[in-house]
């Protein structure tokens, strides 16, 4: 019975992927589909940045986590001490985990459990990451009062590859990039805004269109991520409501002040290499196809590309045919325009 349900759900998800839906619409439909088999009191699904595993979009089910908990959840997700983060699950052979899989000691130390789920009267959590091969594209967090069964865990594991493929397809839609100048924000260790350039209000409006206080939540997520990263830097690419991708880059400043280190966060439209990596991943380009694209963007003819990559001219053309088919273009000019 469960195998049949999983097969039927995978078919339904494949149909959604072919419908040209955006990520939010796809995930909303998938939440309804999954809830028929694995019901949850609260569901929150995300697209993950395939490079950093950072949350790029969020879609809730019929009931959503009260907005006052969003900053806490962002801190727990990126702080580096919480169990079952999406980044951790993405590295597992089977990227599905229940709260009850953890020892009692670990559960008792979990901020997500003690400061969010218990105050809401919830005690069980199931988290799933959606991967295409090793690359994470999305994730689901589901919480309820009752335990998740082994069968429900198996069901989510069976659906995860189909959900990943559908999310990757949805990431290709709506490539529009808006106008506007970049903004710079200085935030304290708690993510509170301390200073900003005038352009920040336009970005606040853009991000708050995605959900209540999304600007503040993302600012805190980037600050926490930068503070936890050994490099002191953290990048999030967020799907804009009107299409295109907003890039938030945080860099920790070792100020040594009494109020703690500050983080400088820049906001801009993703472009150039940052955007191309997403496009390449979303369309499933191989490493060699990406190499050929970079050479084409540099304006090199076939003979020079062949020499640079140590392959024949015929192989260059074969790679280009494959790239054209995947990106839906017909010439080098159209390819350059799509990747510019």
Beta strands, then each sheet from edge to edge (+ up, - down):
strand 1: 42-48
strand 2: 55-60
strand 3: 96-98
strand 4: 124-132
strand 5: 135-144
strand 6: 183-187
strand 7: 193-196
strand 8: 233-239
strand 9: 245-253
strand 10: 262-269
sheet 1: 2+ 1- 5+ 4- 3+
sheet 2: 7+ 6- 10+ 9- 8+
end
